[in-house]
Amino acid sequence: MTRIPHDTSGEPNPLQAFSLDQLRRRTSMKWRTYPEDVLPVWVAEMDVAPPGPVVRAVTDAMESGDTGYPAGTAYAEALAAFADKRWDWPGLAVERTAIVPDVMLGVVEMLRLVTGPGDPVVVNPPVYPPFHDFARHADRRIVEAPLGDDGRLDPDVLERAFRGATEGGGRAAYLLCSPHNPTGTVHTAEELTAVAALAERHGVRVVADEIHAPLVLGGARFVPYLSVPGGERGLSLMSASKAWNLPGLKAALAIAGAGAGDDLARMPEVVGHGPSHVGILAHTAALRDGTGWLDALLDGLDANRRLLAGLLAEHLPAVRYRPGDATCLAWLDCRDLGVGDDPAAVFLEHGRVALTGGLPFGAGGAGHARLNLATSPEVLTEAVRRMAAAVRATDGARG
């Protein structure tokens, strides 16, 4: 499988569409969780305007009164075409898909299909905190298989976790984050093939959260889990929400591998009542007609990765940052700053800048913070300035 590089779209950088004053008029979580003097660079909302085709799709639905219940397979067809062109993967079978309200609710439904109450779910910390929260809410037991020091999957650690999870012959699932949040790691075909072999050997069912798949930067290549040898019994969740900033327009797709269609068919029909019809229209338009906008966004995110690395080297050289190959997120190792296990709390209190603290990400999260790169260079520069000021303030207090 060869990666299809993204095009040079010629569209303007979506990350430079709004001033800070305009962004502060938003009413979403990112801009309403903290007081107005706090600069928010935490939750995975992007400071962008949606692409024109998405705006038109939603506007047309409003003007025509097309605001009823969802129907049809247009969303799945659009994703299949996108996957074929973008990832050189023609194997997304529309007949083995189902619409779910969003990726995490879809994850819960997939876990219910392949495990029972009290069964173990293996995760790779540090990992997106809702992996822990949603699995536990579904009465599943978390088993941690931490990433290696290089931020990659460790097959020996994973095998030990699989072996322990299936001792006694019980059912177990592996909740794979691909690409990985918060590190931005893009798993290779070889790594995913090894995962599939381990899962088959130990009887573990793989559920892959692939929501960040369109947000792969530079020369990296996203490999769908269902495309690798042995991945046929896997289940995947995908959505346009992260890449096109559509989390408020609820819609996602559950996708079954060739050997998991019967599992997906057992999903209760009522699950499909949760997605928004208008959301489905928006996601479909993004996948079909928003790729030029996406390419401009990827260029902007790539520039912001380089900008952040330079700003940290200048203002916070003790912070270790390994730019990820995917997502709009940066995972910052702040342990050498000497500000404790929760540097985000220090940045907030002393710098009035909000990052996501690393502790809820599980093992390996202490002393780390996650920063959202999907903003303007001006906001990113101000965020690092405030972080540096916070460190100076704590140094002064200790002195």
Secondary structure, DSSP 8 states (H G I E B T S, - for coil): -------------GGGS--HHHHTT--SHHHHSS-TTSEE--SS--S----HHHHHHHHHHHHHT--S---SSHHHHHHHHHHHHHHS-----GGGEEEESSHHHHHHHHHHHH--TT-EEEE-SS--THHHHHHHHTT-EEEE----TTSS--HHHHHHHHHHHTGGG--EEEEEESS-TTT-----HHHHHHHHHHHHHHTEEEEEE-TTTT-B-TT-----GGGSTTGGG-EEEE-STTTTT-TTS--EEEEE-TT-HHHHHTS-GGGGGSS-HHHHHHHHHHHHH-HHHHHHHHHHHHHHHHHHHHHHHHH-TTSEE---SBSSEEEEE-GGG-S-S-HHHHHHHHH-EE-EESGGG-TT-TTEEEEE--S-HHHHHHHHHHHHHHHHHHHHHH-
